[in-house]
Amino acid sequence: MTDAYRGGPFHGAGLPARLTAHGARIRVFDPCRRGVDPEQVREFQSLVADELSDLHRWIRLLGEENGRLRRALRDWQTMHARECRPPNQGHW
């Protein structure tokens, strides 16, 4: 069987490598006979790098907010469970 998956590690093997803003900015392309304008390539790389920076920042902030909400929910559930515990009337 051949490996057809090329997007990163297989499922369960961790996260695929992220493209970073720095990686996008320093990427070098091989020259070819009918190449493109290097200045346009650099401009596009800069736009992509800026977008990646913004996305990674948003992911980090949303992860922090998610953690804060999980802790708040867990605290509320703990408090609610203590206050609403019925009297022990059976074997449960």
Summary of the structure (lengths in Angstrom):
residues: 92
radius of gyration: 25.0
end to end distance: 53.9
largest distance: 85.0
contacts: 139
relative contact order: 0.08
helix: 57%
strand: 0%
